[in-house]
Amino acid sequence: MKISVGNDIVENQRIRELLERHGDRFLKRVFSESEREYCTNRKDPIPHLSGRFCVKEAFIKAIEPGDKVILDMREIELFGKEFGKKELVLHGKSKELFLTKGYSGCSVSISHAENYSTAVVVLYRE
């Protein structure tokens, strides 16, 4: 089995500032409609947005798209209950690259703290 690992960490304040500065434009550029709905319905959406941002960055690091491939972050979606198992759902170029590289599955771990959010994505193939 071959695996590829990506991880990312972000200061929650950075996401808060991006949201304050760019508002819906930032949200619509980075997050799918379902992710925006999930996060903005939370008491404090920032840790949820930050965590999902990290998942997207970690996936891109794990998949190693190359210099000429730009992935749309909205095509990398995170689903799952607040405290349950998370599932990565891919669309468009992200899904195409995942399949082309022969990956058969992935695992996601996401964590939040007061000031930071982090995520690890593991891609695997037989």
N, C-alpha and C positions, 0 to 999 in steps of 0.2 A: 504494500500500500504506500502511495506517495501522498504526502500532505504539504500544504503551503499555509503559512500562518501570517496574519497581519494583525497589528494592534494599533490603537490610537488612544490618546488622552487629550482632553480639552479642558481648559479652565471655563467653568460655567459662565463667568462674567464676560468672556469673549462672545459667547452666543447671545447673552443678554444685550450687549452693546450692538451687535449686528442686527438684532431684532429691533432695538430702539432706533437705530440709524436708518435701516432699510425696510422695516415693517413687512408687509405682505410680499413685497418683491423678493426679499430674502427667503421667506417661507416657501413661496411658490417655485423658487429656483432650485431649492435643495430637497424639499419634502413632498411626497405624494399627497394627494387629497386626503386619503385615509390616515396618514401619519399626522398631517396638520390637524385633522379633526380630533384624533386621539389625544395629542399633546395639548392642544389649546383648551380642551375640556378638563384638564387637571388643575388642581388648586394652584400649583406653581409649574407652569409648562417648561421652564428653562432646563431642569435636569433631564426631562424626557426628550426635549429637542437636542440637548447636548449629547445624550447617550446615543440617539439615532444618528446624529452627525458622526460620532465616533465609529459606529458600525459601518457606515458608508465608506469612511476613510480606511478603516481596517480591511474591508473587502477589497478595495482598490489596491491596497498594498499587497494583499495575499494573491490576487489574481495576476498582478504584474502585467498590466495591459501593454506596456511599451510606450515609446515616445510619441508615436503618431496616432494613438487611440485615445480619444477623450470620452469618458463615460459620463452619462447623465445621472446625477445622484438620485433623481426621482425614480430611476429604473431599478434602484436597489432599495427594496422596502422591507421594513421590519414589522412583523405581526406577532401577536401574542398577548396574553393577559399580563396585567401589571406585575404579578409575582410568579407567573408561570413560565414555561418554556417558550423561548422566542424562536421564530421561524423567519428565515430570509427568503423573500420571494423576488426573483429576478425577472426583468423584462428587457426587451430590445437588445442593444449591443452588449449589455452586461450578461444577459442570458446566453446570447450567441457566443461570447468569449468563453464563458464558463463551460459550455458544451464542447466548443472547438478544442479547448485545452484538455478535454477528457475527464473533467471533474464529475463525480457522481453524487456528491452531497457536501453539506457544510454544517458546522456547528457555530453557535454564537454565544458569547458571554458578554454581558453588559452590567456595569456597576456605576452607581452614583454616590457621591459624597457631597458635603455642603459646598465645596469649592470646585470639585473636579468630577468629570464623568470619563469613563474609559470603556473600551470594548476590545474583544479579541474575536477574530473570525478565523476558523480553521476550515480549509477546503481539502477534500480528499478524493482520491481516485484509486481504483484497484490497479 
